[in-house]
Amino acid sequence: MSNLLELKEVTCCYDGSPVVRQLSMSVKQAGLYCLLGPSGCGKTTVLRAIAGFEPLTQGEILLRGAAISKPGYQLPPNERHLGMVFQDYALFPHMSVEENICFGMRSVKRQGRRDTAHQLLESVGLKGYAKRFPHELSGGQQQRVALARALAIKPEIILMDEPFSNLDIDLRERLGLEVKEILKAQGIAAILVTHDQHEAFALGEMVGIMREGRIEQWDTPFNLYHEPRNRFVANFIGQGVFLKGSMLSQDEVDTEIGVIKGDRAYPCSLGSAVEVLLRPDDILPEPDSLLKAEVTNKAFKGAEILYTLKLATGSTVLSLFPSHHDHYIGERVGIRIAIQHLIVFG
């Protein structure tokens, strides 16, 4: 399948300093793609460059194989057929919901604009809201209107810059999944910029982990969690701790909690010093186990409790226990190691 959108070695600068550095990524015909990273990593600049608001100092951006940005050339934003959903919704306060949605359809006859607006309002769950004004809507409703307005121009791709960050966490999760279903039903691709890992993993089919203007890994959420390419990705994604060890074979590591055998071979020489990443789901409760650890902290998470456990050596690990395993601080508990995906860094 050919790429709908492709960024090739893209570099963007502010005041001569690179903010995005030789970044490459591609988007297929449909799906939701995420750029995830800490503040200041360049993810919003990437989105603005795709939209046509930021020039390139190097590389090119292709839409259906045709260049829309390269050094010295930018196709105007309004000619790119891209929809944009902003963090602050950017609705016109003096316009009704219907007028906001119709704003970008100036070439369509009035009745056609109205019909489209009402169809989109129904698709985003706001049937009957056409005559209301933005100040009469909740934050979640305003975000739905912003999405409907972006969909109204029948875009090739919708670009979303932290679109749910102003909403409370329950609404954010629910609306995010609703938006994903709407985009799927419409057959439209979307690129979502977020600093929220849970949001990126819940919504993104592919996620790019960004650091200092570069994509460290462009992959599925599963692979990012279980097969991080480097320590930055491993640390940024999920929770976990590193334990020192030495290689017994290419898929076995000797550690302070015993020999850990993995599911893949690493090109490390035998006996070399390494560090093994242990996720909370790698450490399981085992009351009869000889391997004991002391509970030093706990965080109740509903169905599970996240425990911080101190080993006999003084090192700490994290573990998720079912919430009916309610242990007190200072209690010694039995655990076992159940690593299915061995993650080793030399």
N, C-alpha and C positions, 0 to 999 in steps of 0.2 A: 504494500500500500504506500503510495506516495505521501510525502509530508504536506500537510496543510500550511504549517508555519515552520520556518527553520531560521535559527540564528547561527551564524558562522563567525567564530572568532571575534565576537562583538566587544568593542571597547568604548566606553563613554567617560568623558572627563569633565570635572568642574574646576574652573580656574587653573587648568593645566594639570591637575592631579587626577589620575584614573580612579573612578568609582566602580566601574565594571571593567573587568580585565579578561579579554580574549575568551569570552563566554560563548559556549555552543550548546544548543538544545534544539529539540524538534517536537512538534505536536502533530498527531495524526488527525484523521477526519473528525472524530468526536471524542468526548470524554472530558474529565475534569483533571487538570494538571495543577500542581502546587509548587510555588517557590517558598521555601521555608528557611528561616535563618534569623540570627539575632539582629537587633536594631543596628542600622548603619552598614549592613553587609552588601547593600546595593540592589536588593530585590525590587523595591519600588522603582528605582531608576530603570531596571530592565523592562518593567511594565510600561513605563512612560516612553521608553525608546520604541517598543512595539507599537504603541498608540500613535507615535509620531511627534511627541512633545519634546524629545531629547535627541540631539544629533549624534551621529557616530563619528568617532575619530579613527576607527579601524573596523574592518569586517563588514558584514552585510546582513540584512534581514530580508527573507524571502517569504512571500505569501503566494501559495499555489505556484511556486517556482519563479515568480517575478519579483525583482528587487523593489522593495518599498522604502528601504533606507540603506545608505552607504555614505562614505565620506563625500561631502559636497552635494548630496542629494537626499531629499526627504519628500516622499509623497505626502501631501497635506493630510492631516488626521481625518477630515471629513470625506476623503476619497478612499479610505482604507477599508470601509465596510466592517469596522470593528465597533462593538458595543463596550461601554465603560460603566462600571458600577463603583462609586467612590465610597470611602469610609464614612463620610458625613452625608451620604445620600445625594446631596447637590440638587434637590428638587427646587423648582421655582415656587416661592411661597405665595406669590400673587396669582398663580394658576391653579385650576382644579386638577384633580387626579387625571381626569381624561385629557386635559390640555397638556399636562406634563408628558403623558405617554405619546401624544400626537406630535410633540414638538419637533422630533427629528424626521417626520414623514411629510415634509412640505411639498414634495412632488406628487403626493397621492391626493386624489380628490377627497373633499371633506367627508362624504359619507363613508368612503373606504377607510379613512383614518379613524372615524368613530367606530366602525365595525371591528377594525383591528384592535382598538383600545379595549372594547368590551370583551372581545375574545380573550385577550391577554389577561385582563382583570379576572376573568373566570378561571383561567389556567393557574393564576397565582393565588387563588382563593379569596379574591376581593370583589366578587360580583356584587353590584349595587353600590359601590364606593365611587363611581365615576365623578359625581358632582361635589365630593368632599374636597377640602383643602388640606395641604400637608400638616398644618398645625392641629387638625382634627384627628390625626392618625397617631397610633403608637409607633415606637421605633421599628418594631418588626413589620408593621404595615407599610411604613415609609420605605423600608428596604425592599419589600415586594414591589412597590410602585417603581422604584429605581430599576429593579430587574426587568419589569414589564417595559419600561421606557427603552432599556438597552435592547430588549428582544424585538421591539417594534420596527427597527430598521432592517430586520432580517440579516443580522451580522454574520460574518464568517466565523468570528471568535468573539467571546465576551471576556473582557479583562476586568478583574475584580481586585481592588486594593483594600485589604483588611475590611471587607464589607460587613462583618458581623462583630467587630471589636467593641462597638458602642452598646451592644445588647448584653443582658444578663446571661449567665452561662447556660441555663436551661433553654432559653429561647434561642441562643446562639446555636446550640447543637441541633435543636428541632428544625430551625429555619434552614440551617446548612444542609441537612438531609433533604428537606423539601425542595430547595433550590437545585440540588443535584438531580432529583427526580424530574423536575421541570426541564432542565437542560437535556436530560436523557430523552424525555418525550419529544422535545423540539429537535433533537439530533444536532445540537450545537456544541462545539468545543468551548472550553473556558479555561483561563489561567487565573489562579487564585494566589495572591500574595498574602502570607500570614506569618506571624511569629509564634503561633499556637500549634505545637506539635500534635495535640489531640485532634484539632480541627483538620490539619493537613492529612493525618492518617485516616480519619473517618471519611474524608471527602475525596482525596486524591487517588487517582488510578496510578499516576506516576508523580513522584515528589523529587524536587531538586533541593539538596541541602547546600546553602550558600554560605561562604565565608570570604570576607574581604574582596568582594566583587567577582568571585569565581564559584562555579558549581563543583563542590567536592564529590558529590555522587548523585546521579540521576537514575532513580530506580523505583521499584515498587515499595510500598510501606513494609511488606514482609521482608524483603531483602535488605532494606536499610536497617531494620532491627536485628535481623539474624546474620547478615553478612556485610557489616559496615566495612567500607574500603580502607579507612584509616582511623586513627585514634580520635580525631575531631568528631567525625560522624558517630563513632561509638559512644563518645561522651555526651554528645548533643542529643542523641536519640535515646529515649527511655531512661531508666535508672540502672545503676549497676556499680560494681567495684572491680578493681584490678587486683589479682593476687599474683605474686611472683612465683615462678616455677622454672623448671628446666626440661628440655625436650628429651623424652626417652625413645621416641620414634616419631615419625612424621605426623602421627595422629594421636600421640599420647604425651601428656605433660605430668611431671611429678610436682605436686604442690604440697603445701603445709596441711591440706585436708585430704591428702591421698592422691592416687593416680587418677587423672581425668582422661578418659578416652573419648575422642570426638568422632565426627561424621565426615571429616575431610582431612586431606594431607596438607601439611605446610612445608614449604621449602626451607626449613630451618635445619642447621646442622645438629647432630645429636649432642646433647649436653649443653647446648647454648641456652643462655638465660632469656626467658620470655616472661610476658605477663598475660594472664588469662582473664578475660572479661566474664564476670558472673552476674547474670541478671537475677532479679528477685524470683522469677519463675524457674530458675535453675536450682534453687534451694527449696526442698520440700520437707514438710514435717514428717518425722519418723520416730514415734515415742520410744521404740525399743532399740534405736540406733546407738552404737557406741560413740558416735561423733556427737558431742554436745556443744552447745553455745549458750551464752548468757544474754537474755533480753535486756538491751540498754535503752531502747526507745520503741514506740509503737504508734501507728497512725491508723485509725479505724476508717475503712473505705466502703462500708456497707457489707457487701458479700464477702469481702476479704479484709484482712488486717496486714498492713505492711510493717514487718518487724525489722529493727536493726539489731543484729546479733554479733556479740563479741566471741571470737574463737579463743581457744586455750592459748594460742600464740600471741594474742593481743590484737590481731587483725579483725576487721569487721566485715560482715556481709549483710545483704538485704534479702528478705524472704517474704513471700506472700503466703499466708496461712488462711484457710477458710475461717470466716469470722466466728464460728462456734469454738475455735481454738483460741480462747481468751486467756492469754498468759500475762502474768504481772511482771513489772520491771524488776530485774534481778533474778528471775526464775531461769533455771537451766533447762533447755529443751533439746530433744533429740532431732537431728536433721539428717537428710541424705542429699547427695548431689545427683541431679538428673539432667545433665547437659545433653541436649539433642543437637545443638548447633555450637560447635567449638569455635571460639573467637580468640585468636592468639596474635599478639603483636611482639615483635622482637625488640 
